[in-house]
Each structure stands twice: as C-alpha cells, then as structure tokens.
Amino acid sequence: MILNLTDLSNEPLQAQISRQIRAKILAGELPAETSLPSIRELARQQHVSVITVQRAYEQLLRESLIHSRRGKGFFVSQLRKDEKKDMAKERLMVNLERPILAALDEGLASSDVIKIVEIIIKDISKKKETIHEIPNAK
C-alpha cells in the first residue's frame, strides 16, 4: 500500500496513516473486503513504529471503515456509496467548522467565506488536472 507520510507535517504519523487509508476507502480505491497489510508489515513498509500503525488501525476500526478477522488480519468494511458520502460530508463539516467560525469572528461575511471556498475548490481542481495530465511521448 502506497502512503505518503512525512515527518515535516504538524499532523502525527498515525493521523496521516488513518487519513490516507480513510480517503482511499471513501474514494473507492480500496473496495470492500480488500485485505490491508498487517500492522507489522505496514510499519516496516512505512518505516514507522508498530504502535503508530496499530493506533491508526484502531481509529479506522472505531469508524467502522475496517474490521478484523481473528488470525486473518484487517479488511475494508462493506459500505454503501451513500454511507461513504455521508461519512465524507460529516468529516468535512467537522474539519471546516473551526476555520469558518474563525473567519466569521474576524469579520468576514458568509458570502465571503463561500467565495473563498469556491476559489480553493477551483485551485485544487486545477492542481489535480495538472497532476493527472500525461505528457505526449514524442
């Protein structure tokens, strides 16, 4: 499993692991019943401690995104598309609440906040398009 972890982030490694696996599950990149690497294997692959991976998996277990089978390992849980979308919406609301509240407290109008979010979405879309462009082989 390919994860992009960095020590330079303010986000703890276990949070980076759970966030990236969560994103892969919610985006459908990891379908239901996909076997995840064992805790030790993922720790070795990512050059992190076993405890770090264990805590990340525990978070995903609490969110019901993965489940374990005794003696078999960890697997992606079966989720309907609408459940995935609802989870993603809920996480977005939780993550945006604090910065939006701060923006409103600092005097921005709701319409200003909405415009800024739209600008950010456009910028992200452009960056994603650039990343996915394949140069012509000539």
C-alpha positions in Angstrom: 0.0 0.0 0.0 1.4 3.3 -1.0 1.1 6.1 1.6 2.8 9.5 1.6 4.0 10.1 5.1 6.1 13.0 6.2 7.8 14.0 9.4 7.6 17.6 8.3 3.9 17.8 8.8 2.2 19.0 12.0 -0.1 16.0 11.7 1.0 13.0 13.7 2.1 9.9 11.6 -0.8 7.8 12.9 -3.3 10.5 11.8 -1.6 10.7 8.4 -1.9 6.9 8.1 -5.6 6.8 9.1 -6.5 9.8 7.0 -4.9 8.4 3.9 -6.4 4.9 4.3 -9.8 6.5 5.1 -9.5 8.6 1.9 -8.7 5.5 -0.2 -11.7 3.7 1.3 -14.2 6.5 0.8 -12.9 7.2 -2.7 -13.4 3.6 -3.6 -9.7 2.9 -4.2 -9.9 0.2 -1.6 -13.0 -1.9 -2.2 -14.9 -3.8 0.4 -13.2 -6.9 1.8 -9.8 -5.7 0.5 -7.1 -7.1 2.8 -4.9 -4.5 4.4 -1.3 -5.1 5.3 -0.7 -6.5 8.7 0.3 -3.9 11.4 3.9 -5.1 11.3 4.1 -5.2 7.5 2.7 -1.6 7.1 5.0 -0.4 9.9 8.0 -1.9 8.1 6.9 -0.6 4.7 6.4 3.0 6.0 9.4 3.0 8.4 7.2 3.8 11.4 6.6 2.0 14.7 4.2 -0.8 15.1 2.3 1.2 17.8 1.8 4.0 15.2 0.1 1.7 12.7 -1.8 0.0 15.5 -3.3 3.3 16.6 -4.2 4.3 13.1 -5.9 0.9 12.5 -7.7 1.3 15.9 -9.1 4.7 14.7 -10.3 3.1 11.4 -11.9 0.3 13.4 -13.8 2.8 15.6 -15.1 4.5 12.5 -16.2 1.1 11.1 -14.2 1.6 8.0 -12.2 -1.6 8.6 -12.8 -4.8 10.5 -10.5 -7.5 11.7 -10.8 -11.3 11.4 -9.0 -13.3 14.1 -6.0 -14.9 12.6 -6.7 -13.4 9.1 -5.9 -9.7 9.5 -7.7 -6.4 8.7 -10.1 -5.9 5.9 -12.1 -2.9 4.4 -15.7 -2.9 5.7 -18.6 -3.1 3.3 -20.1 0.4 2.9 -22.8 1.6 0.6 -22.0 4.5 -1.6 -24.4 6.8 0.3 -22.7 5.7 3.6 -19.3 6.7 2.2 -20.6 10.0 1.0 -22.3 10.7 4.4 -19.0 9.9 6.2 -17.1 12.2 3.9 -19.6 15.0 4.4 -19.6 14.6 8.2 -15.8 14.7 8.3 -15.8 17.8 6.1 -18.2 19.6 8.3 -16.2 18.8 11.4 -12.9 19.9 9.8 -14.3 23.1 8.4 -16.3 24.3 11.4 -13.3 25.8 13.3 -11.8 27.8 10.4 -15.2 29.0 9.2 -16.1 30.1 12.7 -12.7 31.9 13.0 -13.3 33.7 9.6 -16.8 34.8 10.7 -15.4 36.0 14.1 -12.7 38.0 12.2 -15.5 39.9 10.3 -15.9 38.0 7.0 -19.4 37.7 5.8 -20.8 34.2 5.0 -20.8 35.2 1.3 -17.1 36.0 1.5 -16.4 32.6 3.1 -18.4 30.8 0.4 -16.5 32.7 -2.4 -13.1 31.7 -0.8 -14.2 28.1 -0.6 -15.2 28.2 -4.2 -11.8 29.7 -5.1 -10.0 26.9 -3.2 -12.0 24.2 -4.9 -11.1 25.7 -8.3 -7.4 25.8 -7.4 -7.5 22.2 -6.2 -9.3 21.1 -9.3 -6.6 22.8 -11.5 -3.8 21.1 -9.5 -5.5 17.7 -9.8 -5.8 18.2 -13.6 -2.1 19.1 -13.8 -1.1 16.1 -11.8 -3.2 13.7 -14.0 -2.0 15.1 -17.3 0.2 12.7 -19.2 2.8 14.4 -21.4 2.9 13.4 -25.0 5.6 10.9 -25.8 7.3 12.2 -28.9 
